Amino acid sequence: MARKARLRRRRSRSRGVVRGRVVWVASDPKRDWADAEVELEVALAAELVTEHWEGIHKKSSVVAEPTLDAVAAAIQALDGRVYTMVSIVFKESSVIFIGGGGSNGLYVVTATYDGEHFKIATGDASSTGMVTMIVGGQEGDYPARHCVDFVTALRAARAFASTGEMDSTVNWEDDQ
């Protein structure tokens, strides 16, 4: 008995958009649903904003509904000189910012749900001192405990891009 299936565009609980298509693998001209493979592509209900600097001029690029691979590539491209900030906007005031990168391999990650109260990812809580890096086109000194490695920055960004939530495996503290 053939199964009927419908694939439709819908918003999932995590606010991602699911799109699907059916790929027929059977040679049966009746195209029985039991013989079909379903491929799903998840597009994120977010915008990926990357900034790069040409002298004192900032250029921004926006990718609507980026894939997780696009998010990873944008963070990997941060070089701490020209490409210094990636933002993922999940909804108007729900944003995560990833800045830094470059030769020291460190990133500053902050997130907000309302545009007023910010959380910052923390790395090694016992780290002391300051780290100088360029974030958002401006050089600044950041407490070493607020600097995280690439893996942590990527994990935070992927979770935020796909769910709009801060990753629970990342340590966060109020950014004051």
LUMFI-690412 format. One record per atom (N, C-alpha, C, O): residue number from 1; atom name; x, y, z. Coordinates in Angstrom, 3 decimals, always signed. Each point is the difference from the previous one (the first is absolute). Layout:
<atoms>
k_a_px_py_pz
NUM_CA_X_Y_Z
...
</atoms>
This chain:
<atoms>
k_a_px_py_pz
1_N_+0.842_-1.182_+0.000
1_CA_-0.842_+1.182_+0.000
1_C_+0.888_+1.246_+0.000
1_O_+0.929_+0.123_+0.798
2_N_-1.225_+0.748_-1.664
2_CA_+0.812_+1.207_-0.123
2_C_-0.324_+0.967_+1.131
2_O_-1.158_+0.186_+0.375
3_N_+2.223_+0.427_+0.161
3_CA_-0.177_+1.016_+1.032
3_C_-0.078_+1.357_-0.664
3_O_+0.721_+0.280_-0.957
4_N_-1.574_+0.532_+1.456
4_CA_-0.069_+1.376_-0.497
4_C_+0.844_+0.855_+0.931
4_O_-0.051_-0.145_+1.221
5_N_+0.801_+1.009_-1.802
5_CA_+0.826_+0.894_+0.804
5_C_-0.070_+1.391_-0.591
5_O_-0.097_+0.166_-1.216
6_N_+0.145_+0.793_+2.048
6_CA_+0.042_+1.383_-0.460
6_C_+1.172_+0.680_+0.666
6_O_+0.175_-0.093_+1.215
7_N_+0.604_+0.754_-1.984
7_CA_+1.062_+0.836_+0.529
7_C_-0.413_+1.432_-0.242
7_O_-0.362_+0.368_-1.118
8_N_+0.411_+0.409_+2.115
8_CA_-0.387_+1.391_-0.167
8_C_+0.936_+0.864_+0.801
8_O_+0.626_-0.446_+0.962
9_N_-0.543_+1.659_-1.366
9_CA_+0.833_+0.947_+0.729
9_C_-0.712_+0.330_+1.303
9_O_-1.187_+0.325_+0.020
10_N_+1.942_-0.418_+1.062
10_CA_-0.581_+0.312_+1.294
10_C_+1.088_+0.495_+0.924
10_O_+1.184_-0.264_-0.210
11_N_-1.585_+0.959_+1.202
11_CA_+0.945_+0.423_+1.019
11_C_-0.026_-1.031_+1.107
11_O_-1.061_-0.363_+0.507
12_N_+2.231_-0.100_-0.143
12_CA_+0.089_-0.993_+1.066
12_C_+0.003_+0.709_+1.343
12_O_+0.031_+1.228_+0.074
13_N_-0.063_-2.028_+0.989
13_CA_+0.023_+0.580_+1.344
13_C_+1.237_+0.845_+0.221
13_O_-0.037_+0.979_+0.745
14_N_+1.122_-1.348_-1.382
14_CA_+1.240_+0.747_+0.201
14_C_+0.082_+1.220_-0.911
14_O_+1.048_+0.641_-0.095
15_N_-2.127_-0.329_-0.558
15_CA_-0.100_+1.154_-0.883
15_C_+0.783_-0.163_-1.293
15_O_+0.105_+0.952_-0.773
16_N_+0.442_-2.119_+0.520
16_CA_+0.676_-0.254_-1.263
16_C_-1.026_-0.268_-1.084
16_O_-1.146_-0.333_+0.300
17_N_+1.534_+0.471_-1.523
17_CA_-0.892_-0.278_-1.102
17_C_+0.410_-1.325_-0.613
17_O_+1.174_-0.204_-0.311
18_N_-2.124_-0.695_+0.136
18_CA_+0.307_-1.297_-0.575
18_C_-0.561_-0.032_-1.406
18_O_-1.183_+0.259_-0.221
19_N_+2.032_-0.575_-0.704
19_CA_-0.426_-0.157_-1.381
19_C_+0.318_-1.429_-0.398
19_O_+1.007_-0.555_+0.439
20_N_-1.830_-0.033_-1.242
20_CA_+0.273_-1.368_-0.380
20_C_-0.262_-0.237_-1.466
20_O_-0.713_+0.756_-0.659
21_N_+1.300_-1.813_+0.168
21_CA_-0.297_-0.434_-1.352
21_C_+0.113_-1.507_-0.016
21_O_+0.715_-0.590_+0.811
22_N_-1.403_-0.013_-1.712
22_CA_+0.008_-1.449_-0.098
22_C_+0.918_-0.399_-1.143
22_O_-0.068_+0.565_-1.091
23_N_+0.911_-1.524_+1.345
23_CA_+0.883_-0.544_-1.026
23_C_-0.454_-1.427_-0.259
23_O_-0.014_-0.826_+0.913
24_N_-0.356_+0.534_-2.147
24_CA_-0.495_-1.333_-0.319
24_C_+1.162_-0.940_-0.245
24_O_+0.891_+0.288_-0.800
25_N_-0.907_-1.400_+1.487
25_CA_+1.061_-0.974_-0.164
25_C_-0.508_-1.281_-0.645
25_O_+0.790_-0.882_-0.337
26_N_-2.074_+0.777_+0.168
26_CA_-0.571_-1.204_-0.601
26_C_-0.243_+0.249_-1.483
26_O_-0.234_+1.134_-0.417
27_N_+0.289_-2.172_-0.353
27_CA_-0.259_+0.144_-1.428
27_C_-1.484_-0.188_-0.309
27_O_-0.410_+0.099_-1.157
28_N_-0.381_-0.363_+2.165
28_CA_-1.424_-0.199_-0.173
28_C_-0.660_+1.305_-0.435
28_O_+0.104_+1.003_+0.707
29_N_-0.771_-0.997_-1.840
29_CA_-0.615_+1.235_-0.475
29_C_-1.138_+0.476_+0.902
29_O_-0.416_+1.156_-0.090
30_N_-0.091_-2.035_+0.958
30_CA_-1.065_+0.418_+0.911
30_C_+0.539_+0.872_+1.130
30_O_-0.759_+0.680_+0.690
31_N_+2.066_-0.708_-0.515
31_CA_+0.659_+0.812_+1.021
31_C_-0.632_-0.188_+1.373
31_O_-0.523_+0.940_+0.599
32_N_+0.581_-2.136_-0.134
32_CA_-0.524_-0.345_+1.311
32_C_+0.780_+0.757_+1.077
32_O_+1.231_-0.031_+0.004
33_N_-1.921_+0.700_+0.895
33_CA_+0.643_+0.768_+1.059
33_C_+0.909_-0.869_+0.856
33_O_+0.956_+0.508_+0.585
34_N_-1.227_-1.780_-0.500
34_CA_+0.844_-0.890_+0.807
34_C_+1.389_-0.119_-0.606
34_O_+0.948_-0.355_+0.700
35_N_-0.812_+0.646_-1.995
35_CA_+1.287_-0.121_-0.673
35_C_+0.698_+1.340_-0.182
35_O_+0.955_+0.102_-0.770
36_N_-1.408_+0.895_+1.452
36_CA_+0.585_+1.333_-0.164
36_C_+0.933_+0.317_+1.156
36_O_-0.247_-0.377_+1.146
37_N_+1.311_+1.071_-1.468
37_CA_+0.897_+0.538_+1.022
37_C_-0.373_+1.451_+0.199
37_O_-0.292_+0.710_-0.963
38_N_+0.299_-0.280_+2.166
38_CA_-0.327_+1.393_+0.275
38_C_+1.267_+0.698_+0.464
38_O_+0.679_-0.465_+0.915
39_N_-0.372_+1.571_-1.546
39_CA_+1.133_+0.818_+0.406
39_C_-0.550_+1.274_+0.602
39_O_-0.867_+0.654_-0.580
40_N_+1.377_-0.307_+1.746
40_CA_-0.410_+1.249_+0.641
40_C_+1.200_+0.920_+0.098
40_O_+1.108_-0.421_+0.332
41_N_-1.347_+1.650_-0.622
41_CA_+1.043_+1.024_+0.135
41_C_-0.511_+0.993_+1.025
41_O_-1.088_+0.557_-0.150
42_N_+1.863_-0.341_+1.173
42_CA_-0.424_+0.933_+1.038
42_C_+0.626_+1.357_-0.265
42_O_+1.222_+0.135_-0.066
43_N_-2.054_+0.843_-0.081
43_CA_+0.456_+1.378_-0.124
43_C_-0.367_+0.695_+1.300
43_O_-1.070_-0.242_+0.559
44_N_+1.925_+1.074_-0.095
44_CA_-0.200_+0.624_+1.294
44_C_-0.806_+1.278_-0.139
44_O_+0.181_+0.766_-0.947
45_N_-1.063_-0.549_+1.891
45_CA_-0.792_+1.229_-0.008
45_C_+0.821_+1.109_+0.638
45_O_-0.337_+0.498_+1.074
46_N_+1.399_-0.123_-1.737
46_CA_+0.910_+0.998_+0.537
46_C_+0.655_+0.740_-1.152
46_O_-0.119_-0.385_-1.163
47_N_+0.801_+1.442_+1.513
47_CA_+0.841_+0.702_-0.966
47_C_+1.428_-0.066_+0.501
47_O_+0.262_+0.165_+1.191
48_N_+0.635_-0.402_-2.085
48_CA_+1.424_-0.010_+0.301
48_C_+0.581_+1.288_-0.568
48_O_-0.075_+0.249_-1.203
49_N_+0.648_+0.558_+2.071
49_CA_+0.580_+1.277_-0.424
49_C_+1.498_-0.068_+0.243
49_O_+0.446_-0.232_+1.123
50_N_+0.323_+0.432_-2.176
50_CA_+1.461_+0.033_+0.141
50_C_+0.471_+1.411_-0.326
50_O_-0.545_+0.665_-0.881
51_N_+1.561_-0.224_+1.603
51_CA_+0.572_+1.318_-0.270
51_C_+1.455_-0.145_-0.377
51_O_+0.723_-0.834_+0.546
52_N_-0.315_+1.641_-1.466
52_CA_+1.428_+0.111_-0.276
52_C_+0.324_+1.475_-0.210
52_O_-0.851_+0.810_-0.367
53_N_+2.096_-0.508_+0.613
53_CA_+0.441_+1.393_+0.003
53_C_+0.957_+0.262_-1.146
53_O_+0.923_-0.775_-0.249
54_N_-1.156_+1.878_-0.442
54_CA_+0.904_+0.498_-1.028
54_C_+0.449_+1.365_+0.487
54_O_-0.668_+1.009_-0.225
55_N_+1.808_-0.996_+0.894
55_CA_+0.456_+1.231_+0.648
55_C_-0.933_+0.326_+1.148
55_O_-0.157_-0.795_+0.927
56_N_-0.468_+1.972_-0.987
56_CA_-0.931_+0.387_+1.056
56_C_-1.461_-0.249_-0.382
56_O_-0.915_+0.386_+0.728
57_N_+0.710_-1.028_-1.866
57_CA_-1.354_-0.235_-0.500
57_C_-0.425_-1.449_+0.235
57_O_+0.698_-0.944_-0.368
58_N_-1.865_+0.805_+0.993
58_CA_-0.544_-1.325_+0.267
58_C_-0.912_-0.423_-1.132
58_O_-0.831_+0.780_-0.465
59_N_+0.988_-2.010_+0.026
59_CA_-0.877_-0.606_-0.999
59_C_-0.694_-1.177_+0.672
59_O_+0.645_-0.787_+0.693
60_N_-1.941_+0.662_-0.891
60_CA_-0.744_-1.104_+0.589
60_C_-0.619_-0.855_-1.083
60_O_-0.405_+0.496_-1.051
61_N_+0.338_-1.781_+1.320
61_CA_-0.681_-0.949_-0.882
61_C_-1.052_-0.713_+0.828
61_O_+0.245_-0.353_+1.153
62_N_-1.421_+0.140_-1.742
62_CA_-1.091_-0.662_+0.711
62_C_-0.407_-1.237_-0.785
62_O_-0.214_+0.050_-1.211
63_N_+0.110_-1.171_+1.940
63_CA_-0.498_-1.244_-0.580
63_C_-1.267_-0.365_+0.759
63_O_+0.049_-0.254_+1.204
64_N_-1.176_+0.227_-1.895
64_CA_-1.260_-0.394_+0.627
64_C_-0.053_-1.517_+0.104
64_O_+0.418_-0.704_-0.919
65_N_-0.922_+0.212_+2.012
65_CA_-0.152_-1.426_+0.256
65_C_+1.271_-0.794_-0.331
65_O_-0.036_-0.896_-0.844
66_N_+1.155_+1.217_+1.498
66_CA_+1.252_-0.690_-0.311
66_C_-0.015_-1.453_+0.469
66_O_-0.734_-0.357_+0.922
67_N_+1.534_-0.457_-1.551
67_CA_+0.177_-1.375_+0.462
67_C_+1.030_+0.004_+1.125
67_O_+0.701_+0.991_+0.203
68_N_-0.613_-2.092_+0.520
68_CA_+1.006_-0.100_+1.051
68_C_+1.404_+0.045_-0.586
68_O_+0.921_+0.500_+0.645
69_N_-0.747_-1.012_-1.853
69_CA_+1.305_+0.081_-0.659
69_C_+0.370_+1.454_-0.302
69_O_+1.165_+0.380_+0.119
70_N_-2.145_+0.427_-0.505
70_CA_+0.268_+1.420_-0.264
70_C_+0.377_+0.725_+1.289
70_O_+0.864_+0.877_-0.011
71_N_-1.503_-1.236_+1.114
71_CA_+0.339_+0.588_+1.296
71_C_+1.437_-0.355_+0.368
71_O_+0.776_+0.863_+0.411
72_N_-0.430_-2.140_-0.564
72_CA_+1.360_-0.453_+0.321
72_C_+1.035_+0.697_-0.878
72_O_+1.048_+0.420_+0.490
73_N_-1.335_-0.297_-1.778
73_CA_+0.941_+0.641_-0.921
73_C_+0.213_+1.471_+0.359
73_O_+1.118_+0.508_-0.089
74_N_-2.186_+0.171_+0.493
74_CA_+0.123_+1.418_+0.367
74_C_+0.874_+0.174_+1.237
74_O_+0.817_+0.919_+0.063
75_N_-0.986_-1.794_+0.910
75_CA_+0.819_+0.102_+1.215
75_C_+1.442_-0.365_-0.308
75_O_+0.928_+0.627_+0.512
76_N_-0.742_-1.635_-1.342
76_CA_+1.350_-0.415_-0.382
76_C_+0.723_+1.108_-0.763
76_O_+1.227_+0.085_+0.052
77_N_-1.967_+0.758_-0.755
77_CA_+0.600_+1.085_-0.791
77_C_+0.455_+1.176_+0.861
77_O_+0.746_+0.856_-0.476
78_N_-1.186_-0.800_+1.739
78_CA_+0.434_+1.107_+0.858
78_C_+1.515_-0.039_+0.138
78_O_+0.574_-1.008_+0.413
79_N_+0.065_+2.121_-0.764
79_CA_+1.462_+0.033_+0.009
79_C_+0.576_+1.011_+0.985
79_O_+1.218_+0.146_+0.099
80_N_-2.089_+0.554_+0.631
80_CA_+0.486_+0.955_+0.986
80_C_+0.615_+1.251_-0.596
80_O_+0.610_+0.788_+0.723
81_N_-0.754_-0.588_-2.016
81_CA_+0.527_+1.201_-0.657
81_C_-1.058_+0.627_-0.903
81_O_-0.461_+1.112_+0.257
82_N_+0.084_-1.815_-1.300
82_CA_-0.980_+0.509_-0.963
82_C_-1.389_-0.550_+0.323
82_O_-0.975_+0.750_+0.035
83_N_+0.889_-2.045_+0.198
83_CA_-1.258_-0.654_+0.359
83_C_+0.001_-0.173_+1.515
83_O_+0.715_-0.847_+0.536
84_N_-1.526_+1.661_+0.154
84_CA_+0.124_+0.047_+1.464
84_C_-1.296_-0.255_+0.755
84_O_+0.018_-0.068_+1.229
85_N_-1.152_-0.076_-1.930
85_CA_-1.266_-0.200_+0.714
85_C_-0.991_-0.770_-0.860
85_O_-0.148_+0.245_-1.197
86_N_-0.520_-1.182_+1.851
86_CA_-1.113_-0.733_-0.591
86_C_-1.171_+0.165_+0.956
86_O_+0.159_-0.138_+1.212
87_N_-1.327_+0.433_-1.754
87_CA_-1.216_+0.109_+0.811
87_C_-1.033_-0.958_-0.570
87_O_-0.131_-0.148_-1.215
88_N_-0.592_-0.492_+2.104
88_CA_-1.111_-0.849_-0.426
88_C_-1.242_+0.563_+0.661
88_O_-0.127_-0.001_+1.225
89_N_-0.791_+0.485_-2.058
89_CA_-1.240_+0.604_+0.476
89_C_-1.079_-1.057_-0.111
89_O_-0.352_-0.428_-1.099
90_N_-0.174_+0.007_+2.242
90_CA_-1.032_-1.036_-0.034
90_C_-1.380_+0.625_-0.148
90_O_-0.828_-0.487_-0.769
91_N_+0.592_+1.523_+1.476
91_CA_-1.166_+0.852_-0.185
91_C_+0.482_+1.400_+0.314
91_O_+1.144_+0.177_+0.420
92_N_-1.967_+0.791_-0.609
92_CA_+0.460_+1.388_+0.028
92_C_+0.980_+0.330_+1.122
92_O_+1.053_+0.581_-0.264
93_N_-1.365_-0.931_+1.494
93_CA_+0.890_+0.385_+1.097
93_C_+0.784_-1.175_+0.583
93_O_+0.708_+0.167_+0.993
94_N_-0.822_-1.322_-1.580
94_CA_+0.705_-1.197_+0.476
94_C_+1.215_-0.225_-0.900
94_O_-0.130_-0.437_-1.144
95_N_+1.317_+0.745_+1.684
95_CA_+1.212_+0.019_-0.817
95_C_+1.164_-0.610_+0.769
95_O_+0.095_+0.138_+1.220
96_N_+0.786_-0.812_-1.948
96_CA_+1.279_-0.434_+0.555
96_C_+1.097_+0.644_-0.839
96_O_-0.101_+0.068_-1.225
97_N_+1.147_+0.403_+1.895
97_CA_+1.135_+0.641_-0.667
97_C_+1.245_-0.828_+0.274
97_O_+0.263_-0.377_+1.142
98_N_+0.498_+0.095_-2.185
98_CA_+1.272_-0.703_+0.140
98_C_+1.053_+0.895_-0.622
98_O_-0.102_+0.370_-1.170
99_N_+1.109_-0.025_+1.949
99_CA_+1.030_+0.889_-0.505
99_C_+1.382_-0.511_+0.324
99_O_+0.172_-0.851_+0.873
100_N_+0.814_+1.375_-1.583
100_CA_+1.392_-0.365_+0.248
100_C_+0.543_-0.918_-1.069
100_O_-0.102_+0.279_-1.195
101_N_+0.684_-1.384_+1.644
101_CA_+0.632_-0.931_-0.929
101_C_+1.423_+0.435_-0.295
101_O_+0.554_+0.868_+0.674
102_N_+0.010_-1.465_-1.658
102_CA_+1.360_+0.359_-0.375
102_C_+1.036_-0.889_+0.631
102_O_-0.287_-1.134_+0.386
103_N_+1.497_+1.650_-0.283
103_CA_+1.148_-0.803_+0.406
103_C_-0.092_-0.542_+1.418
103_O_+0.576_-1.047_+0.292
104_N_-1.296_+1.743_+0.606
104_CA_-0.086_-0.516_+1.366
104_C_-1.094_-1.057_+0.162
104_O_-0.053_-0.675_+1.029
105_N_-0.818_+0.521_-2.026
105_CA_-1.033_-1.032_+0.042
105_C_-1.058_+0.218_+1.068
105_O_-0.683_-0.943_+0.402
106_N_+0.543_+2.179_+0.060
106_CA_-0.964_+0.294_+1.063
106_C_-1.138_+0.868_-0.528
106_O_+0.167_+0.801_-0.920
107_N_-1.323_-0.991_+1.535
107_CA_-1.216_+0.684_-0.425
107_C_-0.733_+0.532_+1.222
107_O_+0.106_-0.554_+1.094
108_N_-0.851_+1.635_-1.295
108_CA_-0.902_+0.528_+1.016
108_C_-1.412_-0.259_-0.518
108_O_-0.333_+0.365_-1.127
109_N_-0.491_-0.996_+1.960
109_CA_-1.358_-0.375_-0.408
109_C_-0.991_+0.606_+0.990
109_O_+0.043_-0.298_+1.194
110_N_-0.931_+1.147_-1.695
110_CA_-1.054_+0.572_+0.841
110_C_-1.348_-0.260_-0.653
110_O_-0.098_-0.121_-1.221
111_N_-0.942_+0.035_+2.046
111_CA_-1.341_-0.274_-0.519
111_C_-1.035_+0.763_+0.812
111_O_+0.209_+0.308_+1.173
112_N_-1.321_-0.013_-1.818
112_CA_-1.110_+0.678_+0.658
112_C_-1.313_-0.505_-0.590
112_O_-0.077_-0.348_-1.178
113_N_-0.937_+0.318_+2.011
113_CA_-1.347_-0.326_-0.478
113_C_-0.844_+1.248_-0.201
113_O_-0.984_-0.023_-0.740
114_N_+1.374_+1.132_+1.411
114_CA_-0.843_+1.186_-0.019
114_C_+0.725_+1.283_-0.426
114_O_-0.617_+1.063_-0.055
115_N_+1.901_-1.148_-0.242
115_CA_+0.759_+1.183_-0.387
115_C_+0.409_+0.878_+1.167
115_O_+0.644_+1.030_-0.198
116_N_-1.005_-1.419_+1.409
116_CA_+0.343_+0.789_+1.181
116_C_+0.867_-0.766_+0.996
116_O_+0.913_+0.573_+0.596
117_N_-1.187_-1.836_-0.416
117_CA_+0.733_-0.834_+0.953
117_C_+0.868_-0.979_-0.798
117_O_-0.506_-0.779_-0.807
118_N_+1.809_+0.833_+1.045
118_CA_+0.941_-0.795_-0.767
118_C_+0.683_-1.035_+0.879
118_O_+0.246_+0.225_+1.185
119_N_+0.053_-1.365_-1.796
119_CA_+0.791_-1.055_+0.641
119_C_+1.279_-0.132_-0.816
119_O_+0.008_+0.219_-1.211
120_N_+1.070_-0.579_+1.896
120_CA_+1.276_-0.211_-0.676
120_C_+0.492_-1.401_+0.319
120_O_-0.064_-0.451_+1.144
121_N_+0.554_-0.227_-2.168
121_CA_+0.545_-1.347_+0.192
121_C_+1.312_+0.110_+0.756
121_O_+0.780_+0.929_-0.213
122_N_-0.547_-1.881_+1.091
122_CA_+1.248_+0.008_+0.759
122_C_+0.795_-1.251_-0.319
122_O_-0.548_-1.087_-0.183
123_N_+1.844_+1.275_+0.125
123_CA_+0.915_-1.116_-0.215
123_C_+0.483_-0.508_+1.342
123_O_-0.802_-0.370_+0.858
124_N_+2.080_+0.351_-0.681
124_CA_+0.616_-0.447_+1.245
124_C_-0.212_+1.067_+1.073
124_O_+0.580_+1.084_-0.064
125_N_-1.420_-1.408_+1.055
125_CA_-0.331_+0.972_+1.047
125_C_+1.208_+0.413_+0.825
125_O_-0.006_+1.065_+0.617
126_N_+1.048_-1.901_-0.598
126_CA_+1.184_+0.341_+0.790
126_C_+0.985_+0.881_-0.770
126_O_+1.009_+0.434_+0.555
127_N_-1.298_-0.169_-1.833
127_CA_+0.885_+0.855_-0.794
127_C_-0.013_+1.422_+0.534
127_O_-1.050_+0.541_+0.348
128_N_+2.212_+0.042_-0.291
128_CA_+0.113_+1.386_+0.455
128_C_+0.651_+0.819_-1.110
128_O_+0.502_-0.551_-0.980
129_N_-0.515_+1.827_+1.139
129_CA_+0.629_+0.867_-0.985
129_C_-0.962_+0.407_-1.093
129_O_-1.191_-0.308_+0.039
130_N_+1.732_+0.998_-0.999
130_CA_-0.784_+0.533_-1.108
130_C_+0.559_-0.518_-1.318
130_O_+1.188_-0.303_-0.112
131_N_-2.052_+0.209_-0.867
131_CA_+0.379_-0.421_-1.347
131_C_-0.396_+1.126_-0.943
131_O_-1.139_+0.467_+0.024
132_N_+2.073_-0.035_-0.848
132_CA_-0.281_+1.044_-0.979
132_C_-0.425_-0.663_-1.306
132_O_+0.696_-0.869_-0.524
133_N_-1.844_+1.289_+0.008
133_CA_-0.459_-0.495_-1.297
133_C_-0.893_+1.039_-0.655
133_O_-0.477_+0.933_+0.645
134_N_+0.266_-1.116_-1.931
134_CA_-0.859_+0.904_-0.757
134_C_-1.354_-0.672_-0.168
134_O_-0.101_-1.091_-0.560
135_N_-0.928_+1.750_+1.047
135_CA_-1.377_-0.489_-0.093
135_C_-0.848_+1.133_-0.552
135_O_+0.033_+1.113_+0.526
136_N_-0.780_-1.379_-1.563
136_CA_-0.832_+1.048_-0.586
136_C_+0.796_+1.155_-0.556
136_O_-0.476_+1.135_-0.036
137_N_+1.707_-1.425_-0.404
137_CA_+0.841_+1.025_-0.608
137_C_+0.767_+0.855_+0.989
137_O_+0.738_+0.897_-0.408
138_N_-0.897_-1.155_+1.709
138_CA_+0.690_+0.821_+0.989
138_C_+0.832_-0.868_+0.925
138_O_-0.449_-1.036_+0.489
139_N_+1.670_+1.486_-0.265
139_CA_+0.877_-0.712_+0.925
139_C_-0.458_+0.258_+1.426
139_O_-0.357_+1.120_+0.365
140_N_+0.375_-2.177_+0.429
140_CA_-0.389_+0.146_+1.397
140_C_+0.671_-1.059_+0.851
140_O_+0.498_-1.007_-0.504
141_N_-0.497_+1.252_+1.789
141_CA_+0.538_-0.955_+0.958
141_C_-1.163_-0.714_+0.666
141_O_-0.924_+0.637_+0.506
142_N_+0.975_-1.960_-0.508
142_CA_-1.067_-0.829_+0.546
142_C_+0.555_-0.870_+1.105
142_O_+1.105_-0.530_-0.123
143_N_-1.861_+0.373_+1.214
143_CA_+0.457_-0.920_+1.041
143_C_+0.221_-1.390_-0.596
143_O_-0.832_-0.486_-0.767
144_N_+1.935_-0.147_+1.112
144_CA_+0.337_-1.312_-0.558
144_C_-1.106_-1.021_+0.244
144_O_-0.204_-0.886_-0.829
145_N_-0.503_+0.988_+1.932
145_CA_-1.066_-0.968_+0.285
145_C_-1.186_+0.147_-0.955
145_O_-0.826_-0.906_-0.104
146_N_+0.734_+2.059_-0.604
146_CA_-1.071_+0.221_-0.971
146_C_+0.407_-0.383_-1.421
146_O_-0.735_+0.271_-0.949
147_N_+1.877_-0.885_+0.802
147_CA_+0.484_-0.417_-1.316
147_C_-0.137_-1.513_-0.103
147_O_+0.432_-0.737_+0.886
148_N_-1.037_+0.287_-1.975
148_CA_-0.237_-1.432_-0.191
148_C_+0.680_-0.471_-1.278
148_O_+0.351_+0.804_-0.863
149_N_-0.172_-2.101_+0.756
149_CA_+0.616_-0.571_-1.196
149_C_-1.026_-0.142_-1.129
149_O_-1.190_+0.249_+0.191
150_N_+1.672_-0.653_-1.361
150_CA_-0.848_-0.134_-1.185
150_C_-1.139_-0.988_+0.231
150_O_-1.139_+0.276_-0.376
151_N_+1.428_-1.411_+0.982
151_CA_-1.012_-1.038_+0.195
151_C_-1.147_+0.530_+0.859
151_O_-1.167_-0.247_-0.302
152_N_+1.490_+0.965_+1.358
152_CA_-1.036_+0.558_+0.872
152_C_-0.809_+1.069_-0.731
152_O_-1.226_+0.032_+0.105
153_N_+1.903_+0.839_-0.842
153_CA_-0.697_+1.042_-0.768
153_C_-0.932_-0.626_-1.029
153_O_-1.134_+0.448_-0.169
154_N_+1.605_-1.473_-0.510
154_CA_-0.809_-0.673_-1.018
154_C_-1.199_-0.700_+0.631
154_O_-1.109_+0.079_-0.527
155_N_+1.320_-0.756_+1.642
155_CA_-1.094_-0.703_+0.679
155_C_-1.083_+1.006_+0.422
155_O_-1.190_-0.255_-0.186
156_N_+1.604_+1.392_+0.750
156_CA_-0.957_+1.031_+0.420
156_C_-0.767_+0.550_-1.200
156_O_-1.216_+0.182_+0.068
157_N_+1.921_+0.082_-1.159
157_CA_-0.634_+0.568_-1.199
157_C_-0.971_-0.980_-0.640
157_O_-1.104_+0.385_-0.385
158_N_+1.499_-1.638_+0.267
158_CA_-0.888_-1.001_-0.619
158_C_-1.274_-0.196_+0.810
158_O_-1.092_-0.077_-0.563
159_N_+1.227_-0.004_+1.871
159_CA_-1.188_-0.169_+0.840
159_C_-0.932_+1.200_-0.144
159_O_-1.213_-0.161_-0.134
160_N_+1.782_+1.355_+0.162
160_CA_-0.813_+1.210_-0.103
160_C_-0.669_+0.092_-1.366
160_O_-1.176_+0.354_-0.096
161_N_+1.917_-0.671_-0.954
161_CA_-0.550_+0.095_-1.356
161_C_-1.131_-0.992_-0.228
161_O_-0.947_+0.297_-0.727
162_N_+1.037_-1.469_+1.338
162_CA_-1.016_-1.015_-0.255
162_C_-1.163_+0.039_+0.982
162_O_-1.090_-0.462_-0.338
163_N_+1.282_+0.999_+1.546
163_CA_-1.085_-0.009_+0.980
163_C_-0.348_+1.375_+0.541
163_O_-1.081_+0.187_+0.561
164_N_+1.977_+0.780_-0.719
164_CA_-0.213_+1.312_+0.596
164_C_+0.327_+0.028_+1.480
164_O_-0.307_+0.973_+0.687
165_N_+0.928_-2.032_-0.193
165_CA_+0.333_-0.119_+1.417
165_C_+1.510_-0.042_+0.181
165_O_+0.732_-0.399_-0.905
166_N_-0.272_+0.813_+2.077
166_CA_+1.414_-0.107_+0.330
166_C_+0.309_-1.456_+0.342
166_O_-0.744_-0.643_+0.740
167_N_+1.835_+0.137_-1.279
167_CA_+0.394_-1.389_+0.221
167_C_+0.234_-0.245_+1.484
167_O_+0.760_+0.724_+0.643
168_N_-1.413_-1.747_-0.103
168_CA_+0.111_-0.283_+1.433
168_C_+1.341_-0.624_+0.375
168_O_+0.334_-0.072_+1.182
169_N_+0.439_-0.380_-2.170
169_CA_+1.315_-0.572_+0.308
169_C_+1.090_+1.066_+0.052
169_O_+1.141_-0.288_+0.361
170_N_-1.492_+1.500_-0.715
170_CA_+0.927_+1.132_+0.071
170_C_-0.281_+0.735_+1.305
170_O_-1.157_+0.182_+0.379
171_N_+2.207_+0.237_+0.299
171_CA_-0.165_+0.790_+1.223
171_C_-0.276_+1.449_-0.377
171_O_+0.728_+0.594_-0.796
172_N_-1.782_-0.032_+1.371
172_CA_-0.407_+1.377_-0.272
172_C_-0.064_+0.773_+1.295
172_O_-0.351_-0.550_+1.044
173_N_+0.689_+1.828_-1.109
173_CA_-0.197_+0.879_+1.151
173_C_-0.533_+1.320_-0.503
173_O_+0.132_+0.330_-1.179
174_N_-0.743_+0.432_+2.088
174_CA_-0.517_+1.320_-0.372
174_C_+1.144_+0.886_-0.452
174_O_+1.050_+0.050_+0.641
175_N_-1.259_+0.652_-1.752
175_CA_+0.984_+0.932_-0.515
175_C_-0.387_+1.381_+0.507
175_O_-1.061_+0.525_-0.336
176_N_+1.920_+0.041_+1.131
176_CA_-0.353_+1.285_+0.607
176_C_+0.886_+1.106_-0.477
176_O_-0.166_+1.147_+0.416
</atoms>
